[in-house]
Amino acid sequence: MSVSLKSSSADGQLQELFGAPVAELYANVTGPDASAALARALELRSFLALTEEQVARVRDRVHADMAPDRDMGELSADKLRSDTRWLEAALDARDGYRAALGELLHTMPPPDQQPRPVRIAQPMAVASLPPSVVPAPPRAGTARARRP
């Protein structure tokens, strides 16, 4: 599944700020007039979505291991310690991505004031010169060297 289709805890904030659903924002960021702030925000959002999926996987695995109907003989302290370390790492990453995204969204200008790339058409001067003014080809009028 594409990361743009995964949900994240920041989706509502992004949708409110940019005024479009996340899927539409991903489509817009590939265009020529895409804002750099939007591209960075969606990149951080993608990392956040993946990290939140990791958190959910570990949480679900721990819940399944600790289910009341589970055989107590299958419990492993080593496995739970390993899951705890993985969960801590995933939560730290999630918190970091959320903080970075929040800071970016807080410091960027509102969407209606964001600078857009400006395309300026370069004017081309086209003029025809009379034949008497047209320059001669570079080697015109020079004698050719004789071959022995």
C-alpha positions in Angstrom: 0.0 0.0 0.0 1.3 3.4 -0.9 2.2 5.7 2.0 0.0 8.4 0.5 -3.0 6.0 1.2 -2.1 5.3 4.8 -3.7 7.5 7.4 -1.7 9.5 9.9 -2.5 11.6 12.9 -1.5 14.8 11.0 -4.0 14.3 8.1 -6.7 16.5 9.6 -4.3 19.3 10.3 -2.8 19.1 6.8 -6.3 19.0 5.2 -7.4 22.0 7.3 -4.3 24.0 6.5 -4.1 23.3 2.8 -7.8 23.0 2.2 -7.7 19.7 0.3 -7.8 16.0 1.2 -4.3 14.4 1.7 -4.6 12.3 -1.5 -5.3 15.5 -3.5 -2.3 17.2 -1.8 0.0 14.3 -2.9 -1.3 14.7 -6.5 -0.7 18.5 -6.4 2.8 18.2 -5.1 3.9 16.6 -8.3 2.9 19.6 -10.4 5.2 22.3 -11.7 3.7 24.9 -9.3 4.1 22.8 -6.1 5.1 24.6 -3.0 8.3 23.5 -1.4 6.6 23.7 2.0 3.9 21.4 0.9 6.4 18.9 -0.5 8.4 18.9 2.8 5.2 18.6 4.8 4.0 15.6 2.8 7.5 14.0 3.1 7.3 14.3 6.9 3.7 13.1 6.8 4.8 10.0 4.9 7.5 9.2 7.5 4.9 9.8 10.3 2.4 7.4 8.6 5.0 4.7 8.4 6.1 5.2 12.0 2.6 5.2 13.3 2.0 1.9 11.4 5.0 0.4 13.2 3.7 1.6 16.6 0.3 -0.1 15.8 2.0 -3.3 14.7 4.0 -3.7 17.9 1.0 -2.6 20.1 -1.2 -5.2 18.4 1.5 -7.9 18.8 1.9 -7.2 22.5 -1.9 -7.2 22.9 -2.1 -10.6 21.2 0.7 -12.0 23.3 -1.0 -10.7 26.5 -4.6 -11.8 25.5 -6.5 -13.4 28.4 -7.2 -16.6 26.5 -3.5 -17.0 25.6 -1.6 -19.9 27.1 0.6 -18.5 29.9 3.4 -21.0 28.9 3.8 -19.1 25.7 4.7 -15.8 27.4 8.3 -14.8 27.0 9.9 -12.0 29.0 12.7 -11.7 26.4 10.2 -11.2 23.6 8.2 -8.6 25.6 11.5 -6.7 26.4 12.4 -6.8 22.7 8.9 -5.5 21.8 9.2 -2.8 24.5 12.5 -1.5 23.0 11.0 -1.6 19.5 7.9 0.3 20.7 10.1 2.9 22.4 12.1 3.5 19.3 8.9 3.7 17.1 7.3 6.1 19.6 10.4 8.3 19.7 10.5 8.4 15.9 6.8 9.2 15.8 7.2 12.0 18.3 10.1 13.4 16.3 8.2 13.4 13.1 5.2 15.0 14.7 7.3 17.7 16.2 9.2 18.4 12.9 5.9 18.5 11.0 4.3 20.7 13.6 7.2 23.1 13.5 7.2 23.3 9.7 3.4 23.9 9.6 3.7 26.6 12.3 6.6 28.5 10.7 5.4 28.4 7.1 3.3 31.2 5.6 -0.4 30.6 5.1 -1.2 28.7 1.9 -2.7 31.8 0.3 0.5 33.8 0.9 3.0 31.2 -0.1 5.3 32.3 -3.0 4.6 30.5 -6.2 7.2 30.0 -8.9 6.9 32.7 -11.5 7.3 31.9 -15.1 8.4 34.8 -17.2 8.2 34.5 -20.9 11.4 35.7 -22.4 10.6 38.1 -25.3 12.3 37.1 -28.6 13.1 39.8 -31.1 12.7 38.6 -34.6 13.8 40.8 -37.4 14.7 40.3 -41.1 17.7 42.0 -42.4 18.0 43.1 -46.0 20.3 40.9 -48.1 23.0 43.6 -48.2 23.3 43.5 -44.4 23.3 39.8 -43.9 26.8 38.7 -42.9 28.6 36.4 -45.2 29.4 32.8 -44.1 32.7 32.6 -42.1 34.9 31.3 -45.0 33.2 33.1 -47.9 35.6 34.6 -50.3 38.7 32.8 -49.1 40.8 30.9 -51.6 41.1 27.2 -51.1 44.5 25.8 -50.5 45.9 23.9 -53.5 46.6 20.3 -53.1 49.9 19.0 -54.4 
